[in-house]
Amino acid sequence: MTEEQTLFEFPCQFSIKAMGKSRPDFDLIVVSIVRQHVDDLKESAVKTRPSKKGKFTAVTVTIEATSKKQLDAIYQGLTDCPEVMMVL
């Protein structure tokens, strides 16, 4: 399998989860990074869930992924963000 090959067939629905310490704008930070790489992101595509004690927040964004390159760019943007602790 070459670097550009993947097990996914594009386009496809793909969920990206980012976790970080709870703060009022964490979901906006995550969404703004994803929007840099996705043209049409609807509000219904974003789900936010606080941890049991409320210290952390998980934001799941479901997109119509168009390529491995697009997914790699989103993951890199989220990983580079200091507010994001983990990306799945």
PEVENMO-V728709 format. One record per pair of residues at least 24 apart in sequence whose ideal C-beta (glycine too) atoms are under 8 Angstrom apart, sorted by sequence separation. I is the first residue (numbers start at 1). J is the second residue. If there is no record, write none. Layout:
<<I J> <I J>>
//
This chain:
<<40 64> <38 63> <38 64> <34 61> <22 50> <31 59> <22 51> <30 59> <34 63> <56 85> <27 57> <31 61> <26 57> <30 61> <22 54> <27 59> <38 70> <22 55> <26 59> <37 70> <21 55> <22 56> <23 57> <21 56> <22 57> <20 56> <21 57> <37 73> <38 74> <19 56> <20 57> <36 73> <37 74> <19 57> <19 58> <18 58> <19 59> <34 74> <37 77> <17 58> <18 59> <33 74> <36 77> <17 59> <17 60> <18 61> <34 77> <16 60> <17 61> <33 77> <34 78> <15 60> <16 61> <33 78> <15 61> <16 62> <15 62> <16 63> <14 62> <15 63> <30 78> <33 81> <13 62> <14 63> <13 63> <14 64> <13 64> <14 65> <30 81> <12 64> <13 65> <29 81> <11 64> <12 65> <11 65> <29 83> <30 84> <10 65> <11 66> <16 71> <29 84> <10 66> <8 65> <10 67> <14 71> <26 83> <10 68> <16 74> <16 75> <8 68> <18 78> <23 83> <6 68> <16 78> <21 83> <20 83> <4 68> <20 84> <21 85> <4 69> <19 84> <20 85> <18 84> <19 85> <20 86> <19 86> <18 86> <19 87> <18 87> <19 88> <17 87> <18 88> <16 87> <17 88> <16 88>>
//
